Amino acid sequence: MNHKHNLFGDNIMEFPKTVRKHCPFCRTHEEHQVKRVKAGGRAKAAFKKGDRYRRVKMNNGYGGTPYPIQANSKRYGVKTSKKVLIKLICGKCGKAHQYNLGRARKFELVQKD
């Protein structure tokens, strides 16, 4: 894993396309193929009509949302980085498991030298 920082503070994480990690299914250390996990779509069950109406009703009216975020707080605004989640596919058994790499602005899979 290689972190590069330039003058503008862009956090670029480089990760090899194949790594030797522990496979929980084989219970041994094997070569794993690395793929990035893409974000899932919108959860359909969580946005049923009743839930949506309740949320809209709660946020309407005087005062707006019941849980306001102050402009001067640390949580205000948009985050500039996303958490990187990778899928490790075992070369021996072919089963996959996920691994969290933490936050990075940019993530690249590179060929190992």
C-alpha positions as CSV (number, residue, x, y, z in Angstrom):
1,M,0.0,0.0,0.0
2,N,1.4,3.3,-1.0
3,H,0.1,6.8,0.0
4,K,1.2,9.7,-2.2
5,H,0.7,13.3,-1.1
6,N,1.2,16.3,-3.3
7,L,1.3,20.1,-2.6
8,F,-2.5,20.3,-2.8
9,G,-3.1,17.6,-0.2
10,D,-4.6,15.0,-2.6
11,N,-4.5,11.7,-0.9
12,I,-3.9,9.0,-3.5
13,M,-3.9,5.4,-2.3
14,E,-2.2,2.9,-4.5
15,F,-2.9,-0.8,-3.9
16,P,-1.5,-3.8,-5.7
17,K,-3.9,-5.9,-7.9
18,T,-2.8,-9.1,-6.2
19,V,-1.9,-9.5,-2.5
20,R,-1.1,-12.4,-0.2
21,K,-3.6,-12.4,2.6
22,H,-5.3,-14.8,5.0
23,C,-8.3,-16.6,3.5
24,P,-10.9,-17.3,6.2
25,F,-12.4,-20.1,4.2
26,C,-9.1,-22.0,3.4
27,R,-7.6,-20.9,6.7
28,T,-4.3,-20.3,5.1
29,H,-2.4,-17.4,3.5
30,E,-3.0,-17.3,-0.3
31,E,-2.7,-15.0,-3.2
32,H,-5.9,-12.9,-3.6
33,Q,-7.1,-10.9,-6.5
34,V,-8.2,-7.4,-5.5
35,K,-11.3,-5.6,-6.8
36,R,-13.0,-2.4,-5.6
37,V,-16.5,-2.8,-4.1
38,K,-18.9,-0.5,-5.8
39,A,-21.5,1.4,-3.8
40,G,-24.9,-0.3,-3.8
41,G,-28.1,1.2,-5.1
42,R,-30.8,2.9,-3.1
43,A,-32.4,0.6,-0.5
44,K,-36.0,0.1,-1.7
45,A,-37.3,-1.3,1.6
46,A,-36.1,1.7,3.6
47,F,-38.0,4.2,1.4
48,K,-41.5,2.8,1.7
49,K,-44.2,5.4,1.2
50,G,-45.0,5.6,4.9
51,D,-41.4,6.1,5.9
52,R,-41.0,8.8,3.2
53,Y,-44.1,10.7,4.3
54,R,-43.1,10.5,7.9
55,R,-39.7,11.9,7.1
56,V,-41.2,14.7,4.9
57,K,-43.7,15.6,7.6
58,M,-41.0,15.7,10.3
59,N,-38.8,18.0,8.2
60,N,-41.6,20.4,7.2
61,G,-42.9,23.3,9.2
62,Y,-41.3,25.8,11.5
63,G,-37.7,25.0,12.4
64,G,-37.1,22.5,9.6
65,T,-35.3,19.3,10.5
66,P,-35.5,18.2,14.1
67,Y,-31.7,17.4,14.1
68,P,-30.0,20.5,12.7
69,I,-26.3,20.6,12.1
70,Q,-24.7,24.0,13.0
71,A,-22.6,25.7,10.3
72,N,-19.6,26.0,12.6
73,S,-19.6,22.3,13.6
74,K,-17.1,19.8,12.3
75,R,-19.8,17.7,10.7
76,Y,-21.1,20.6,8.5
77,G,-20.5,20.3,4.7
78,V,-19.5,17.5,2.4
79,K,-16.7,15.1,3.0
80,T,-13.9,15.2,0.5
81,S,-13.0,11.5,0.8
82,K,-14.7,8.2,0.8
83,K,-14.0,4.9,2.6
84,V,-12.3,2.4,0.4
85,L,-13.8,-1.1,0.5
86,I,-12.1,-3.9,-1.5
87,K,-13.1,-7.4,-2.3
88,L,-10.4,-10.1,-2.0
89,I,-11.0,-13.1,-4.2
90,C,-9.0,-16.2,-3.1
91,G,-6.8,-17.8,-5.8
92,K,-7.2,-21.3,-4.2
93,C,-10.9,-21.7,-3.4
94,G,-12.3,-18.7,-5.4
95,K,-14.4,-17.4,-2.5
96,A,-14.4,-13.7,-1.7
97,H,-14.3,-11.6,1.4
98,Q,-14.2,-7.8,2.0
99,Y,-11.6,-5.7,3.6
100,N,-11.9,-2.0,4.6
101,L,-8.8,0.2,3.8
102,G,-10.1,3.4,5.4
103,R,-10.5,6.8,3.9
104,A,-8.8,8.1,0.7
105,R,-9.7,10.8,-1.8
106,K,-8.4,8.7,-4.7
107,F,-7.8,4.9,-5.0
108,E,-5.9,3.1,-7.7
109,L,-5.1,-0.5,-8.3
110,V,-1.6,-0.9,-9.6
111,Q,0.5,-3.8,-11.0
112,K,3.0,-5.1,-8.5
113,D,6.6,-4.9,-9.6
